[in-house]
Structure formats: structure tokens, C-alpha cells
């Protein structure tokens, strides 16, 4: 068994607009990858870089439906040890909004894996809140939120 979690939330915009806020690097950099940005659009088979230093492998992209990514989970020393899998699903709602679900799985069942899974669960929850504010109101909630960002440093997996 491996550790994993799922977070979700409603964004009050059509699915095409919400999906584009994730795959479009300019938009993603406006609320999530704010320091260092996102290097390229999310396209199946591509490798992109978030925050100017975090490699992300794009496995699948189904327009307006689903995105599957992989990125490094690190060991206790902060060195890449294995990959976790992120799956984002976008569900159109009858009221014109979008229900977004993000699941990340694959951490090892040890103290380091448990700690890092909790940190990423926090990060993805914040990403959804930031996406909602950005897509619905054009507000970047993330600007200056983390200590590292206040010092101009890129985020890492402990503060996604």
C-alpha cells in the first residue's frame, strides 16, 4: 500500500476556462507557480518546470477533463527518490461551474513519505483556493504567502 490523498473544490467558471487555468503556463504562474513560473503548457509527453526548478512530467492530458502528472518525491535529505502521481479531474456542473478534484498517490509508507504527503495535501488544497480566487476574481492569493516567496525563492514540495 502507498500513501495518497484527494482534495476537491468548486470553481464558479466553465470547465474550459478552469482547465485552461492549469494547462496555460501564463495563467498557472498567476496563482500557483508564482515564483519562477511554469516553463511550458501541459501537453501529454512533455516535461515542464514549475517554480523555476521543479521538473514535472506530463503523462496524460484530456482536454477539459483530466490531467495526469508525475514529479519527484524526495528522501529525508531532499534528494529525488521516486515519483508520485498527480491526477486532476475537471467535472462540468449543471450551474456552469466546475468541480475540480486533485489526487496525489505513490508516497512510500514511512515517516518521510507520510510527512511529505501531508505537506503536499496542504499545498494542493491551497492551489485550489488560489485557483478559485484567480479564475473567478483575478486575485493572486499566493503572492507573498510563503516565507520563501517573501525572500524571492522558488517554492519546493514543502510549500507547493
TORDRENTI-290846 format. One record per residue: residue in three letters; residue number from 1; x, y, z of N, C-alpha, C in turn. Coordinates in Angstrom, 2 decimals. Atoms other than C-alpha are relative to their C-alpha. Example, Ala and Ser with C-alpha at 12.3 -4.5 7.8 and 13.67 -1.06 7.14 Angstrom:
<atoms>
+-----+-----+---------+---------+---------+---------+---------+---------+---------+---------+---------+
:   r :   k :     n.X :     n.Y :     n.Z :    ca.X :    ca.Y :    ca.Z :     c.X :     c.Y :     c.Z :
+-----+-----+---------+---------+---------+---------+---------+---------+---------+---------+---------+
: ALA :   1 :    0.89 :   -1.19 :    0.00 :   12.30 :   -4.50 :    7.80 :    0.90 :    1.20 :    0.00 :
: SER :   2 :   -0.82 :   -1.19 :   -0.06 :   13.67 :   -1.06 :    7.14 :   -0.77 :    1.09 :    0.73 :
+-----+-----+---------+---------+---------+---------+---------+---------+---------+---------+---------+
</atoms>
This chain:
<atoms>
+-----+-----+---------+---------+---------+---------+---------+---------+---------+---------+---------+
:   r :   k :     n.X :     n.Y :     n.Z :    ca.X :    ca.Y :    ca.Z :     c.X :     c.Y :     c.Z :
+-----+-----+---------+---------+---------+---------+---------+---------+---------+---------+---------+
: UNK :   1 :    0.84 :   -1.19 :    0.00 :    0.00 :    0.00 :    0.00 :    0.88 :    1.24 :    0.00 :
: UNK :   2 :   -0.72 :   -1.27 :    0.01 :    1.16 :    3.56 :   -0.72 :   -0.91 :    1.10 :    0.53 :
: UNK :   3 :    0.75 :   -1.14 :   -0.53 :    0.10 :    6.85 :    0.80 :   -0.51 :    0.87 :   -1.13 :
: UNK :   4 :    0.57 :   -0.90 :    0.98 :   -2.15 :    9.23 :   -1.09 :   -1.13 :    0.79 :    0.62 :
: UNK :   5 :    1.10 :   -0.83 :   -0.48 :   -4.90 :   11.82 :   -0.74 :   -0.77 :    0.54 :   -1.19 :
: UNK :   6 :    0.82 :   -0.64 :    1.02 :   -7.65 :   13.59 :   -2.68 :   -0.60 :    1.27 :    0.60 :
: UNK :   7 :    0.63 :   -1.26 :   -0.40 :   -8.82 :   17.22 :   -2.43 :   -0.87 :    0.46 :   -1.16 :
: UNK :   8 :    0.88 :   -0.46 :    1.06 :  -11.58 :   18.93 :   -4.36 :   -0.67 :    1.30 :    0.38 :
: UNK :   9 :    0.71 :   -1.24 :   -0.23 :  -13.47 :   22.16 :   -4.77 :   -0.70 :    0.47 :   -1.26 :
: UNK :  10 :    0.79 :   -0.55 :    1.10 :  -15.91 :   24.08 :   -6.94 :    0.58 :    1.35 :   -0.41 :
: UNK :  11 :   -0.43 :   -1.27 :    0.57 :  -14.72 :   26.86 :   -9.22 :   -1.19 :    0.51 :   -0.83 :
: UNK :  12 :    1.20 :   -0.55 :    0.64 :  -17.52 :   29.14 :  -10.46 :    0.21 :    0.51 :   -1.40 :
: UNK :  13 :   -0.22 :   -0.34 :    1.41 :  -16.45 :   29.20 :  -14.10 :   -0.14 :   -1.27 :   -0.83 :
: UNK :  14 :    0.14 :    1.19 :    0.86 :  -16.97 :   26.87 :  -17.10 :    1.28 :   -0.84 :   -0.03 :
: UNK :  15 :   -1.11 :    0.95 :   -0.05 :  -14.76 :   23.80 :  -17.34 :    1.14 :    0.39 :   -0.94 :
: UNK :  16 :   -1.07 :   -0.37 :    0.94 :  -12.84 :   25.08 :  -20.40 :    0.89 :    1.09 :    0.59 :
: UNK :  17 :   -0.76 :   -1.09 :   -0.62 :  -11.77 :   28.21 :  -18.50 :    0.83 :   -0.50 :    1.18 :
: UNK :  18 :   -0.71 :    0.55 :   -1.15 :  -10.79 :   26.28 :  -15.38 :    1.14 :   -0.90 :   -0.46 :
: UNK :  19 :   -1.03 :    0.89 :    0.55 :   -8.88 :   23.65 :  -17.35 :    1.16 :    0.83 :   -0.56 :
: UNK :  20 :   -1.03 :   -0.87 :    0.57 :   -7.01 :   26.39 :  -19.23 :    0.84 :    0.68 :    1.08 :
: UNK :  21 :   -0.75 :   -0.63 :   -1.11 :   -6.00 :   27.96 :  -15.90 :    1.08 :   -0.93 :    0.54 :
: UNK :  22 :   -1.02 :    0.95 :   -0.42 :   -3.98 :   24.79 :  -15.24 :    0.99 :   -0.27 :   -1.12 :
: UNK :  23 :   -0.91 :    0.37 :    1.09 :   -2.54 :   23.92 :  -18.66 :    0.76 :    1.19 :   -0.59 :
: UNK :  24 :   -0.61 :   -1.21 :    0.55 :   -1.71 :   27.51 :  -19.68 :    1.06 :    0.52 :    0.98 :
: UNK :  25 :   -1.05 :   -0.39 :   -0.94 :    1.68 :   28.43 :  -18.14 :   -0.12 :    1.43 :    0.51 :
: UNK :  26 :    0.15 :   -1.39 :   -0.45 :    0.93 :   32.16 :  -18.01 :   -1.04 :    0.10 :    1.11 :
: UNK :  27 :    1.05 :   -0.04 :   -1.02 :   -2.28 :   31.58 :  -16.05 :    0.44 :   -0.75 :    1.26 :
: UNK :  28 :   -0.46 :    0.77 :   -1.16 :   -0.79 :   28.87 :  -13.78 :    1.00 :    0.81 :    0.82 :
: UNK :  29 :   -1.00 :   -0.82 :   -0.67 :    2.06 :   31.27 :  -12.97 :   -0.65 :    1.19 :    0.71 :
: UNK :  30 :    0.71 :   -1.12 :   -0.62 :   -0.53 :   33.89 :  -11.96 :   -0.59 :   -0.31 :    1.36 :
: UNK :  31 :    0.59 :    0.34 :   -1.30 :   -1.79 :   31.97 :   -8.93 :    0.67 :   -1.17 :    0.71 :
: UNK :  32 :   -0.55 :    1.20 :   -0.63 :    0.26 :   28.81 :   -8.29 :    1.52 :   -0.04 :   -0.07 :
: UNK :  33 :   -1.46 :    0.06 :    0.17 :    3.81 :   28.72 :   -9.71 :    0.53 :    1.43 :   -0.08 :
: UNK :  34 :   -0.19 :   -1.45 :    0.06 :    4.18 :   32.41 :   -8.87 :    1.47 :    0.43 :   -0.02 :
: UNK :  35 :   -1.43 :   -0.33 :    0.03 :    7.96 :   32.48 :   -8.26 :    0.67 :   -1.00 :   -0.93 :
: UNK :  36 :   -0.65 :    0.89 :    0.96 :    9.80 :   31.05 :  -11.26 :   -0.92 :   -0.48 :   -1.10 :
: UNK :  37 :    0.97 :    0.30 :    1.03 :    6.61 :   30.36 :  -13.18 :   -0.11 :   -1.46 :   -0.42 :
: UNK :  38 :    0.15 :    1.30 :    0.65 :    5.71 :   27.41 :  -15.38 :    0.63 :    0.13 :   -1.37 :
: UNK :  39 :   -0.83 :   -0.14 :    1.20 :    8.03 :   26.75 :  -18.31 :   -0.73 :   -0.21 :   -1.33 :
: UNK :  40 :    0.68 :    0.34 :    1.26 :    5.53 :   25.47 :  -20.89 :   -1.40 :   -0.50 :    0.30 :
: UNK :  41 :    1.34 :    0.57 :   -0.18 :    1.94 :   24.32 :  -21.44 :    0.08 :   -1.48 :    0.38 :
: UNK :  42 :    0.09 :    1.42 :   -0.33 :    0.89 :   20.95 :  -20.07 :   -0.53 :   -0.74 :   -1.23 :
: UNK :  43 :    0.31 :    0.79 :    1.18 :    0.92 :   18.65 :  -23.09 :    0.49 :   -1.42 :    0.27 :
: UNK :  44 :   -0.38 :    1.39 :   -0.24 :    0.96 :   14.84 :  -22.90 :    1.37 :   -0.31 :   -0.58 :
: UNK :  45 :   -1.34 :    0.38 :    0.42 :    4.51 :   13.52 :  -23.11 :    1.06 :    1.05 :    0.26 :
: UNK :  46 :   -0.95 :   -1.10 :   -0.22 :    6.11 :   16.84 :  -22.22 :    0.58 :   -0.03 :    1.41 :
: UNK :  47 :   -0.59 :   -0.30 :   -1.29 :    8.41 :   17.74 :  -19.40 :   -0.03 :    1.51 :    0.16 :
: UNK :  48 :    0.03 :   -1.43 :   -0.27 :    7.87 :   21.15 :  -17.83 :    0.70 :    0.25 :    1.34 :
: UNK :  49 :   -0.63 :   -0.38 :   -1.26 :    9.45 :   23.04 :  -14.95 :   -0.90 :    1.01 :    0.68 :
: UNK :  50 :    0.79 :   -0.93 :   -0.80 :    7.45 :   24.73 :  -12.20 :    0.91 :    0.66 :    1.02 :
: UNK :  51 :   -0.76 :   -0.79 :   -0.98 :    8.81 :   27.41 :   -9.85 :    1.46 :    0.18 :   -0.39 :
: UNK :  52 :   -1.36 :   -0.17 :    0.48 :   11.93 :   27.59 :  -11.99 :    0.95 :   -1.12 :    0.33 :
: UNK :  53 :   -0.93 :    1.06 :   -0.39 :   13.32 :   24.35 :  -10.57 :   -0.62 :   -1.39 :    0.19 :
: UNK :  54 :    0.65 :    1.29 :   -0.28 :   10.75 :   21.55 :  -10.09 :   -0.44 :   -0.65 :   -1.31 :
: UNK :  55 :    0.40 :    0.68 :    1.23 :   10.56 :   19.10 :  -13.03 :   -1.32 :   -0.75 :    0.18 :
: UNK :  56 :    1.31 :    0.65 :    0.00 :    7.07 :   17.85 :  -13.84 :   -0.14 :   -0.75 :   -1.31 :
: UNK :  57 :    0.21 :    0.82 :    1.19 :    6.37 :   15.01 :  -16.28 :   -1.51 :   -0.08 :   -0.26 :
: UNK :  58 :    1.42 :   -0.01 :    0.38 :    3.06 :   15.26 :  -18.14 :   -0.30 :   -1.32 :   -0.69 :
: UNK :  59 :    0.34 :    1.31 :    0.56 :    1.65 :   11.79 :  -18.74 :   -1.22 :    0.03 :   -0.91 :
: UNK :  60 :    1.25 :    0.00 :    0.77 :   -1.88 :   12.49 :  -19.97 :   -0.66 :    1.36 :    0.11 :
: UNK :  61 :    0.84 :   -1.20 :    0.00 :   -3.99 :   15.48 :  -20.94 :   -1.21 :   -0.29 :   -0.87 :
: UNK :  62 :    1.27 :    0.14 :    0.71 :   -7.64 :   15.02 :  -21.92 :   -0.70 :    1.34 :    0.14 :
: UNK :  63 :    0.51 :   -1.37 :   -0.04 :   -8.91 :   18.48 :  -22.83 :   -1.31 :    0.11 :    0.78 :
: UNK :  64 :    1.16 :   -0.33 :   -0.83 :  -11.38 :   19.85 :  -20.30 :   -0.49 :   -1.15 :    0.89 :
: UNK :  65 :    0.42 :    1.15 :   -0.81 :  -11.45 :   16.51 :  -18.44 :    1.01 :   -0.43 :    1.04 :
: UNK :  66 :   -0.95 :    0.67 :   -0.89 :   -8.22 :   15.21 :  -16.95 :    1.44 :    0.34 :   -0.36 :
: UNK :  67 :   -1.44 :   -0.20 :    0.15 :   -4.52 :   15.85 :  -16.42 :    0.68 :   -0.98 :    0.95 :
: UNK :  68 :   -0.78 :    0.91 :   -0.85 :   -2.04 :   13.24 :  -15.10 :    1.46 :    0.42 :   -0.09 :
: UNK :  69 :   -1.39 :   -0.45 :   -0.11 :    1.40 :   14.34 :  -13.92 :    0.78 :   -0.93 :    0.91 :
: UNK :  70 :   -0.88 :    0.66 :   -0.96 :    4.38 :   12.82 :  -12.15 :    1.10 :    0.98 :    0.36 :
: UNK :  71 :   -1.15 :   -0.79 :   -0.42 :    7.07 :   14.51 :  -10.12 :    0.71 :   -0.71 :    1.13 :
: UNK :  72 :   -0.84 :    0.67 :   -0.99 :    9.80 :   13.65 :   -7.67 :   -0.52 :    0.14 :    1.42 :
: UNK :  73 :    0.12 :    0.00 :   -1.46 :    9.19 :   12.67 :   -4.09 :    1.44 :   -0.09 :    0.50 :
: UNK :  74 :   -1.38 :   -0.02 :   -0.47 :   12.31 :   13.34 :   -2.09 :    0.18 :   -0.79 :    1.28 :
: UNK :  75 :   -0.32 :    0.73 :   -1.22 :   14.06 :   11.44 :    0.65 :    0.22 :    0.99 :    1.15 :
: UNK :  76 :   -0.20 :   -0.84 :   -1.18 :   14.92 :   12.79 :    4.12 :    1.04 :    1.09 :   -0.23 :
: UNK :  77 :   -1.04 :   -0.98 :    0.31 :   17.91 :   14.65 :    2.63 :   -0.43 :    0.97 :   -1.11 :
: UNK :  78 :    0.49 :   -0.88 :    1.05 :   15.77 :   16.37 :   -0.02 :    0.41 :   -0.40 :   -1.40 :
: UNK :  79 :   -0.43 :    0.48 :    1.32 :   17.12 :   14.29 :   -2.89 :   -1.12 :   -0.83 :   -0.64 :
: UNK :  80 :    1.04 :    0.80 :    0.67 :   14.77 :   12.78 :   -5.53 :    0.19 :   -1.49 :    0.28 :
: UNK :  81 :   -0.07 :    1.42 :   -0.36 :   13.94 :    9.21 :   -4.50 :   -0.91 :   -0.86 :   -0.88 :
: UNK :  82 :    0.98 :    0.72 :    0.80 :   10.90 :    8.15 :   -6.58 :   -1.04 :    1.02 :   -0.46 :
: UNK :  83 :    1.03 :   -0.90 :    0.54 :    7.89 :    9.66 :   -8.39 :   -1.34 :   -0.24 :    0.69 :
: UNK :  84 :    1.41 :    0.11 :   -0.37 :    4.40 :   10.40 :   -7.15 :   -0.83 :    0.37 :   -1.23 :
: UNK :  85 :    0.92 :   -0.22 :    1.13 :    1.38 :   10.63 :   -9.46 :   -1.10 :    0.95 :    0.44 :
: UNK :  86 :    1.06 :   -0.98 :   -0.25 :   -0.99 :   13.58 :   -9.58 :   -1.03 :   -0.14 :   -1.09 :
: UNK :  87 :    1.09 :    0.05 :    0.97 :   -4.36 :   13.25 :  -11.26 :   -0.99 :    1.11 :    0.32 :
: UNK :  88 :    0.97 :   -1.08 :   -0.13 :   -6.57 :   16.29 :  -11.79 :   -1.19 :   -0.30 :   -0.90 :
: UNK :  89 :    1.21 :    0.23 :    0.78 :  -10.16 :   15.83 :  -12.90 :   -0.88 :    1.24 :    0.06 :
: UNK :  90 :    0.82 :   -1.19 :    0.15 :  -12.49 :   18.58 :  -14.13 :   -1.40 :   -0.43 :   -0.42 :
: UNK :  91 :    1.38 :    0.44 :    0.26 :  -16.24 :   17.96 :  -13.95 :   -0.91 :    1.21 :   -0.19 :
: UNK :  92 :    0.94 :   -1.11 :    0.19 :  -18.71 :   20.40 :  -15.51 :   -1.23 :   -0.19 :    0.87 :
: UNK :  93 :    1.18 :    0.04 :   -0.86 :  -21.58 :   21.25 :  -13.18 :   -1.19 :    0.62 :   -0.70 :
: UNK :  94 :    1.22 :   -0.51 :    0.63 :  -25.18 :   21.99 :  -14.10 :   -0.14 :    1.52 :    0.13 :
: UNK :  95 :    0.11 :   -1.44 :   -0.21 :  -24.83 :   25.54 :  -12.73 :    1.03 :    0.81 :   -0.80 :
: UNK :  96 :   -1.00 :   -0.68 :    0.81 :  -21.99 :   26.35 :  -15.18 :    1.37 :    0.03 :    0.63 :
: UNK :  97 :   -1.28 :    0.06 :   -0.68 :  -19.23 :   25.87 :  -12.63 :    0.74 :   -1.30 :   -0.32 :
: UNK :  98 :   -0.84 :    1.18 :    0.21 :  -16.53 :   23.20 :  -12.48 :    0.40 :   -0.57 :    1.35 :
: UNK :  99 :   -0.47 :    0.67 :   -1.20 :  -15.77 :   20.66 :   -9.77 :    1.35 :   -0.61 :   -0.33 :
: UNK : 100 :   -1.37 :    0.45 :    0.23 :  -12.01 :   20.05 :   -9.62 :    0.40 :   -0.94 :    1.12 :
: UNK : 101 :   -0.53 :    0.96 :   -0.96 :  -10.52 :   17.00 :   -7.91 :    1.46 :   -0.25 :   -0.33 :
: UNK : 102 :   -1.43 :    0.27 :    0.16 :   -6.78 :   16.56 :   -7.36 :    0.37 :   -1.12 :    0.96 :
: UNK : 103 :   -0.45 :    1.13 :   -0.82 :   -5.39 :   13.24 :   -6.12 :    1.49 :   -0.19 :   -0.25 :
: UNK : 104 :   -1.42 :    0.32 :    0.14 :   -1.73 :   12.54 :   -5.43 :    0.26 :   -1.29 :    0.76 :
: UNK : 105 :   -0.25 :    1.32 :   -0.57 :   -0.57 :    8.99 :   -4.76 :    1.46 :   -0.41 :   -0.24 :
: UNK : 106 :   -1.29 :    0.62 :    0.27 :    2.60 :    6.96 :   -4.50 :    1.08 :    0.22 :    1.02 :
: UNK : 107 :   -1.05 :   -0.14 :   -1.01 :    4.44 :    8.00 :   -1.36 :    0.26 :   -1.32 :    0.70 :
: UNK : 108 :   -0.36 :    1.18 :   -0.77 :    6.28 :    5.32 :    0.48 :   -0.57 :    0.10 :    1.40 :
: UNK : 109 :    0.56 :    0.04 :   -1.35 :    4.82 :    4.21 :    3.76 :    1.11 :    0.02 :    1.03 :
: UNK : 110 :   -0.99 :   -0.21 :   -1.05 :    7.48 :    5.62 :    6.03 :   -0.21 :    1.41 :    0.54 :
: UNK : 111 :    0.19 :   -1.31 :   -0.64 :    7.86 :    8.72 :    8.21 :    0.19 :    1.14 :   -0.99 :
: UNK : 112 :   -0.26 :   -1.06 :    0.98 :    9.29 :   10.81 :    5.36 :   -1.16 :    0.09 :   -0.99 :
: UNK : 113 :    1.12 :    0.01 :    0.93 :    6.57 :    9.75 :    2.92 :   -1.26 :    0.57 :    0.61 :
: UNK : 114 :    1.19 :   -0.50 :   -0.69 :    3.85 :   10.46 :    5.46 :    0.07 :    1.51 :    0.15 :
: UNK : 115 :   -0.16 :   -1.45 :   -0.19 :    5.22 :   13.93 :    6.25 :   -0.18 :    0.74 :   -1.33 :
: UNK : 116 :    0.05 :   -0.69 :    1.29 :    5.65 :   14.88 :    2.59 :   -1.40 :   -0.08 :   -0.62 :
: UNK : 117 :    1.36 :    0.10 :    0.53 :    2.18 :   13.60 :    1.66 :   -0.91 :    1.02 :    0.68 :
: UNK : 118 :    0.81 :   -1.01 :   -0.71 :    0.62 :   15.82 :    4.34 :    0.32 :    1.40 :   -0.51 :
: UNK : 119 :   -0.39 :   -1.32 :    0.51 :    2.60 :   18.83 :    3.10 :   -0.57 :    0.25 :   -1.39 :
: UNK : 120 :    0.55 :   -0.18 :    1.34 :    1.52 :   18.25 :   -0.49 :   -1.52 :    0.09 :    0.02 :
: UNK : 121 :    1.45 :   -0.11 :   -0.14 :   -2.10 :   17.73 :    0.59 :   -0.36 :    1.46 :    0.34 :
: UNK : 122 :    0.19 :   -1.41 :   -0.33 :   -1.90 :   21.18 :    2.18 :    0.21 :    0.87 :   -1.24 :
: UNK : 123 :   -0.31 :   -0.80 :    1.18 :   -0.31 :   22.59 :   -0.97 :   -1.06 :   -0.08 :   -1.08 :
: UNK : 124 :    1.03 :    0.12 :    1.03 :   -2.89 :   21.19 :   -3.37 :   -1.32 :    0.63 :    0.45 :
: UNK : 125 :    1.21 :   -0.67 :   -0.52 :   -5.72 :   22.42 :   -1.11 :    0.12 :    1.51 :   -0.21 :
: UNK : 126 :   -0.22 :   -1.43 :    0.21 :   -4.19 :   25.89 :   -1.23 :   -0.04 :    0.35 :   -1.49 :
: UNK : 127 :    0.04 :   -0.25 :    1.44 :   -3.75 :   25.60 :   -5.00 :   -1.43 :    0.17 :   -0.47 :
: UNK : 128 :    1.41 :   -0.11 :    0.40 :   -7.49 :   25.01 :   -5.39 :   -0.60 :    1.32 :    0.45 :
: UNK : 129 :    0.52 :   -1.28 :   -0.51 :   -8.31 :   28.02 :   -3.19 :    0.55 :    1.16 :   -0.81 :
: UNK : 130 :   -0.63 :   -1.06 :    0.80 :   -5.84 :   30.18 :   -5.11 :   -0.56 :    0.03 :   -1.41 :
: UNK : 131 :    0.58 :    0.07 :    1.34 :   -7.21 :   28.95 :   -8.44 :   -1.40 :    0.62 :    0.00 :
: UNK : 132 :    1.35 :   -0.56 :   -0.09 :  -10.74 :   29.84 :   -7.35 :    0.05 :    1.53 :    0.02 :
: UNK : 133 :   -0.11 :   -1.46 :   -0.10 :   -9.73 :   33.39 :   -6.38 :    0.49 :    0.60 :   -1.32 :
: UNK : 134 :   -0.59 :   -0.52 :    1.24 :   -7.69 :   33.85 :   -9.58 :   -0.99 :   -0.10 :   -1.17 :
: UNK : 135 :    0.89 :    0.21 :    1.14 :  -10.16 :   32.38 :  -12.07 :   -1.30 :    0.80 :    0.15 :
: UNK : 136 :    1.28 :   -0.69 :   -0.20 :  -13.29 :   33.90 :  -10.51 :    0.15 :    1.51 :    0.15 :
: UNK : 137 :   -0.11 :   -1.42 :   -0.35 :  -11.89 :   37.29 :   -9.41 :    1.31 :    0.67 :   -0.42 :
: UNK : 138 :   -1.26 :   -0.58 :    0.42 :   -8.39 :   37.79 :  -10.87 :    0.95 :    0.34 :    1.14 :
: UNK : 139 :   -0.80 :   -0.29 :   -1.19 :   -6.82 :   37.78 :   -7.39 :    1.06 :   -1.09 :    0.19 :
: UNK : 140 :   -1.08 :    0.94 :   -0.29 :   -3.44 :   36.14 :   -6.63 :    0.17 :   -0.09 :    1.52 :
: UNK : 141 :   -0.10 :    0.19 :   -1.45 :   -3.78 :   34.87 :   -3.04 :    1.39 :   -0.46 :    0.43 :
: UNK : 142 :   -1.28 :    0.62 :   -0.33 :   -0.37 :   33.19 :   -3.17 :    1.15 :    0.99 :    0.13 :
: UNK : 143 :   -1.07 :   -0.98 :    0.01 :    1.72 :   36.33 :   -3.65 :    0.45 :    0.33 :    1.43 :
: UNK : 144 :   -0.55 :   -0.27 :   -1.31 :    3.97 :   36.57 :   -0.59 :   -0.52 :   -0.88 :    1.13 :
: UNK : 145 :    0.61 :    0.85 :   -1.02 :    2.14 :   33.78 :    1.23 :    1.02 :   -0.81 :    0.80 :
: UNK : 146 :   -1.00 :    0.84 :   -0.66 :    5.16 :   31.60 :    1.99 :    1.24 :    0.81 :    0.34 :
: UNK : 147 :   -1.23 :   -0.68 :   -0.39 :    8.32 :   32.71 :    3.79 :    1.01 :    0.02 :   -1.15 :
: UNK : 148 :   -0.96 :    0.06 :    1.10 :   10.44 :   31.53 :    0.85 :   -0.36 :    0.99 :   -1.09 :
: UNK : 149 :    0.41 :   -0.93 :    1.04 :    8.39 :   33.63 :   -1.56 :    0.22 :    1.44 :    0.44 :
: UNK : 150 :   -0.27 :   -1.35 :   -0.48 :    8.81 :   36.69 :    0.65 :    1.47 :    0.35 :   -0.21 :
: UNK : 151 :   -1.43 :   -0.21 :    0.24 :   12.56 :   36.22 :    0.16 :    0.34 :   -0.16 :   -1.47 :
: UNK : 152 :   -0.23 :    0.13 :    1.43 :   12.13 :   35.68 :   -3.60 :    0.52 :   -1.36 :   -0.43 :
: UNK : 153 :   -0.47 :    1.34 :    0.34 :   12.99 :   31.96 :   -3.51 :   -1.15 :   -0.81 :   -0.60 :
: UNK : 154 :    1.04 :    0.86 :    0.54 :   11.11 :   29.39 :   -5.59 :   -0.57 :   -0.92 :    1.09 :
: UNK : 155 :    0.62 :    0.95 :   -0.91 :    8.70 :   27.11 :   -3.78 :    0.66 :   -1.37 :   -0.15 :
: UNK : 156 :   -0.44 :    1.39 :    0.11 :    9.53 :   23.48 :   -3.10 :   -1.14 :   -0.88 :    0.47 :
: UNK : 157 :    1.13 :    0.88 :   -0.31 :    7.49 :   20.41 :   -2.25 :   -0.52 :    0.21 :    1.40 :
: UNK : 158 :    0.53 :   -0.27 :   -1.34 :    7.16 :   21.59 :    1.35 :   -0.86 :    1.24 :    0.02 :
: UNK : 159 :    0.88 :   -1.16 :    0.03 :    5.34 :   24.71 :    0.23 :   -0.64 :    0.21 :   -1.36 :
: UNK : 160 :    0.67 :   -0.17 :    1.28 :    3.59 :   23.98 :   -3.05 :   -1.29 :    0.71 :    0.27 :
+-----+-----+---------+---------+---------+---------+---------+---------+---------+---------+---------+
</atoms>
